Amino acid sequence: MKVSIASTTASTGKRFLTKQSAQPQAVGTPGGFFVGFMRLPHPSSSITAGPWDVVVIGAGAAGLMTCLELPAQLKVLLLNRNTSRHSSSRWAQGGIAAVTRPKDSAESHAEDTLKAGAGLCDADAVRQLVEEAPHCVQRLQKLGMAFDREGDALATTLEAAHSHRRVLHVQDQTGRALVEALQEQVERRPNLLHRRGVRATQLWIEHNRCYGVQVLDGTLLHWLSARAVVLATGGGGHLFANTTNPAQACGEGLALAWQAGATIEDLEFVQFHPTALKLEGAPCFLISEAVRGEGAVLVDAQGQSPVKELSAGDLAPRDQVSRSLIQTMHHQGVQHLGLDLTPIPTGQAEARFPTILERCRELGLDPLNQPIPVAPAAHYWMGGIATNLQAATNLPGLYAIGEVACTGVHGANRLAGNSLMECMVFARQMATIELGSLPRLGVHQRDSSPEPCCQKLNGSENAESLTRAIADLRELCWQKAGVDRSAKGMQQSLASICKDLQHIGEQPLLKLVSHQPKEICHRLDDTARRDLNLLLDLNHRQLTSSLLLEACLFRRESRGGHFRTDAPAAMPQWKRHSRQKRGEDLSTRPVRS
Ligand SMILES: Cc1cc2nc3c(=O)[nH]c(=O)nc-3n(C[C@H](O)[C@H](O)[C@H](O)COP(=O)(O)OP(=O)(O)OC[C@H]3O[C@@H](n4cnc5c(N)ncnc54)[C@H](O)[C@@H]3O)c2cc1C
């Protein structure tokens, strides 16, 4: 007997029909999507406990494109912790890199990528990126992405360390245009449920295989089973006090993967963008490199260039520019330097950078006549969950795509525009995803009524103290593991974070999460839900920050986005990736050719 369950997506209000079979059936067989029996976790929740074919966690560029590339017959659940529209993907300004001009070539794109990566790019991953990028551009155009054009051709801009104009854009709102185009298609995809405001809290691992995920869905904490899980949770820029990233870019997916036993690589490599707006009382706001690509220059208060020592000047690699700015700021005792847009013709600046100019004007600045105050900020995490060329992790059933992954494309430093393209290229591999089997014990055996939970915070902790602890941790990461780092400061910080991590782990709400049986669903009261969200924020940030510091301490050299004042040179013996895995000592692996 087959029955249909109708539920409504939170985001669109569209009706979404799923078919449920009372007899086990193969995925994709006509009329049947699920294997096994399913029951809703609770009548008020529209997420069935599964089994889903694929659960995609994160709805930025990587997660959205993954949904579109997965075979259409697969039943997909797309989860997004956010209820707002913020994501790094949406905030991307500059553009997306691909060879589209006859004078350019894949070899040149690869060469620039390898050079920026300072000896640590895996050549096979780079090849895959540059060769598949033009196909991804065509695919995006078919999906409705309207790149800026120059006559019949796609318009391109130059960004730092590219030797050709190959960055495609939509004014300075490329990310927004991309996310909106993908989102529109995702909402039309058959067999997909998109739920906002649902947070992945733990991966379901048995015998080293991933079988699903635990979620905090409003007030419900419960497990979902799936044949495959794709982590597309973004990077970790928000671990630092100064960042261009939104708050949910705090490395949560990385923490979940590490706890599950996934291999993590190259965490010490963080890209600090040289030009984030630095204005007292205003949030950090990225001033795209494309602004310098079009002619803007960095200046100090005397009008001198702080980057005159760099051979590529204003368009030198971001780590070099960031360090020059930090050094000049220390030397001159100032909190910011200036970005002078006057070399760009006014009409061109207005047409190309409307968002940047508008944001500056809203804050009382006159960006076309006075230098914009800027300073470096954490921007992109090259390291992440290690994946192969199919985006698979070392745990069968678990995939990672986008900034949360470490594919080997970026090495020690990312070339501008390559990260959005990496999301597209590795999502593309999902067309041939391998689905696994289901766990022995299914969540379909769950008791249908949730257990109430009104657990309180223990000891002296309260919402304010947790919020303060998060802010302090971010400041610590900026001070000790920011643009320049040294062993002394990092060792002390690591010890103190590990102590705090142990302390917070004693909170009963976190124990509820880590010990929840698969067949149980808990319903939290409002206070417990708020406190658990804060505890998870702090706990996962502590874990991710400690992994970051361990990796920074491990690599006793400077390379790409990792600069140690106590080991300022690159060392040949360190031309290897760093690796971290739960229960194992840090190790290295050779660079792939
Ligand atoms: C200001 C800015 C400008 C940039 N400009 C460019 C550019 O011009 N070109 C370029 O190539 N790159 C650029 N980048 C980098 C690029 O935007 C990102 O690397 C890329 O968008 C990452 O995409 P993603 O899908 O991996 O992650 P994101 O876009 O960060 O999306 C992650 C998603 O995961 C969700 N999530 C996180 N944790 C959980 C959880 N536990 N449960 C459920 N959901 C979760 C989040 O809510 C979010 O929806 C820029 C980045 C920033 C911040």
The ligand as an SDF file (V2000), in Angstrom:
LIG
                    3D

 53 58  0  0  0  0  0  0  0  0999 V2000
   32.2600   38.9880    1.7330 C   0  0  0  0  0  0  0  0  0  0  0  0
   32.7420   37.8350    0.9180 C   0  0  0  0  0  0  0  0  0  0  0  0
   33.0630   38.0170   -0.4110 C   0  0  0  0  0  0  0  0  0  0  0  0
   33.5110   36.9520   -1.1850 C   0  0  0  0  0  0  0  0  0  0  0  0
   33.7710   37.1520   -2.5050 N   0  0  0  0  0  0  0  0  0  0  0  0
   34.0980   36.0790   -3.2720 C   0  0  0  0  0  0  0  0  0  0  0  0
   34.2490   36.2280   -4.6750 C   0  0  0  0  0  0  0  0  0  0  0  0
   34.0630   37.2890   -5.2330 O   0  0  0  0  0  0  0  0  0  0  0  0
   34.5890   35.1130   -5.3980 N   0  0  0  0  0  0  0  0  0  0  0  0
   34.7890   33.8850   -4.8350 C   0  0  0  0  0  0  0  0  0  0  0  0
   35.0870   32.9160   -5.5460 O   0  0  0  0  0  0  0  0  0  0  0  0
   34.6480   33.7380   -3.4920 N   0  0  0  0  0  0  0  0  0  0  0  0
   34.2940   34.7910   -2.7130 C   0  0  0  0  0  0  0  0  0  0  0  0
   34.1340   34.6190   -1.3630 N   0  0  0  0  0  0  0  0  0  0  0  0
   34.2550   33.2800   -0.8170 C   0  0  0  0  0  0  0  0  0  0  0  0
   33.0110   32.4820   -1.1940 C   0  0  0  0  0  0  0  0  0  0  0  0
   31.9000   33.3290   -1.1470 O   0  0  0  0  0  0  0  0  0  0  0  0
   32.8000   31.3150   -0.2660 C   0  0  0  0  0  0  0  0  0  0  0  0
   33.9450   30.5370   -0.1800 O   0  0  0  0  0  0  0  0  0  0  0  0
   31.6810   30.4330   -0.7730 C   0  0  0  0  0  0  0  0  0  0  0  0
   30.5420   31.2030   -1.0310 O   0  0  0  0  0  0  0  0  0  0  0  0
   31.3650   29.3770    0.2350 C   0  0  0  0  0  0  0  0  0  0  0  0
   30.1720   28.7580   -0.1540 O   0  0  0  0  0  0  0  0  0  0  0  0
   29.5950   27.5760    0.7140 P   0  0  0  0  0  0  0  0  0  0  0  0
   28.3370   27.1560    0.0510 O   0  0  0  0  0  0  0  0  0  0  0  0
   30.6470   26.5740    0.9340 O   0  0  0  0  0  0  0  0  0  0  0  0
   29.2980   28.2230    2.1500 O   0  0  0  0  0  0  0  0  0  0  0  0
   28.3080   29.3920    2.6010 P   0  0  0  0  0  0  0  0  0  0  0  0
   27.9090   30.2660    1.5030 O   0  0  0  0  0  0  0  0  0  0  0  0
   28.9700   29.9960    3.7840 O   0  0  0  0  0  0  0  0  0  0  0  0
   27.0130   28.6030    3.0700 O   0  0  0  0  0  0  0  0  0  0  0  0
   27.0600   27.7500    4.1940 C   0  0  0  0  0  0  0  0  0  0  0  0
   25.6450   27.4020    4.5960 C   0  0  0  0  0  0  0  0  0  0  0  0
   25.6960   26.4000    5.6190 O   0  0  0  0  0  0  0  0  0  0  0  0
   24.7470   26.7220    6.6300 C   0  0  0  0  0  0  0  0  0  0  0  0
   25.1740   26.0470    7.8570 N   0  0  0  0  0  0  0  0  0  0  0  0
   26.3340   26.2080    8.5500 C   0  0  0  0  0  0  0  0  0  0  0  0
   26.3540   25.3670    9.6040 N   0  0  0  0  0  0  0  0  0  0  0  0
   25.1970   24.6670    9.5860 C   0  0  0  0  0  0  0  0  0  0  0  0
   24.6250   23.6560   10.4220 C   0  0  0  0  0  0  0  0  0  0  0  0
   25.2670   23.1850   11.4960 N   0  0  0  0  0  0  0  0  0  0  0  0
   23.3880   23.1600   10.1060 N   0  0  0  0  0  0  0  0  0  0  0  0
   22.6990   23.6400    9.0220 C   0  0  0  0  0  0  0  0  0  0  0  0
   23.1990   24.6030    8.2090 N   0  0  0  0  0  0  0  0  0  0  0  0
   24.4330   25.0960    8.4750 C   0  0  0  0  0  0  0  0  0  0  0  0
   24.7650   28.2280    6.6830 C   0  0  0  0  0  0  0  0  0  0  0  0
   23.6060   28.7360    7.2790 O   0  0  0  0  0  0  0  0  0  0  0  0
   24.8580   28.5730    5.1820 C   0  0  0  0  0  0  0  0  0  0  0  0
   23.5890   28.5090    4.5910 O   0  0  0  0  0  0  0  0  0  0  0  0
   33.6840   35.6810   -0.5840 C   0  0  0  0  0  0  0  0  0  0  0  0
   33.3890   35.5010    0.7620 C   0  0  0  0  0  0  0  0  0  0  0  0
   32.9060   36.5610    1.5150 C   0  0  0  0  0  0  0  0  0  0  0  0
   32.5810   36.3500    2.9520 C   0  0  0  0  0  0  0  0  0  0  0  0
  1  2  1  0
  2  3  1  0
  2 52  2  0
  3  4  2  0
  4  5  1  0
  4 50  1  0
  5  6  2  0
  6  7  1  0
  6 13  1  0
  7  8  2  0
  7  9  1  0
  9 10  1  0
 10 11  2  0
 10 12  1  0
 12 13  2  0
 13 14  1  0
 14 15  1  0
 14 50  1  0
 15 16  1  0
 16 17  1  0
 16 18  1  0
 18 19  1  0
 18 20  1  0
 20 21  1  0
 20 22  1  0
 22 23  1  0
 23 24  1  0
 24 25  2  0
 24 26  1  0
 24 27  1  0
 27 28  1  0
 28 29  2  0
 28 30  1  0
 28 31  1  0
 31 32  1  0
 32 33  1  0
 33 34  1  0
 33 48  1  0
 34 35  1  0
 35 36  1  0
 35 46  1  0
 36 37  1  0
 36 45  1  0
 37 38  2  0
 38 39  1  0
 39 40  1  0
 39 45  2  0
 40 41  1  0
 40 42  2  0
 42 43  1  0
 43 44  2  0
 44 45  1  0
 46 47  1  0
 46 48  1  0
 48 49  1  0
 50 51  2  0
 51 52  1  0
 52 53  1  0
M  END
$$$$
